[in-house]
């Protein structure tokens, strides 16, 4: 079960001593969070999706669960008593997983621009991006959020 890197500020290669023998033994990997990167404590770190990609490069088989795979929404919405996905707003900082996954499930999506795309947008966490720069990275990713906000505070 791959839920992400357990060593702060680690590199994918740090996990090869575990991934290589598992791939040779043809053990399947379950990736519970396909995000490639995450921001923890203001620092960019590798996430489970990055380790899963490396495992596939080594010849391993990966079963993905979570965004951007629509199955996560198909499972959760009925449990919450929500029949119409149009009544849901997904909030996330990744165009590749959060925004893509929401749209695949017919859910509107809000991009938190102060997350993993902040550096690419040329802003500090919580800063407001230039709309043209946001449009540029969205076009490059092939995803367009329904709305954007600089931060999300619960």
Buried (B, 14 or more C-beta within 10 A) or exposed (E): EBEBBEEEEEEBEBBBEEBBEBBEEEEEBEBBBBBBBBBEEEEBBBBBBBBBBBBBEBEBEBEBBBBBBBEBBEEEBEEEEBEEBEEBEBBBBBBBBBBBBBBBBEBBBBBBBBBBBBEBBEBEBBEEBEEEBBEEBBEEBEBBBBEBBBEEEE
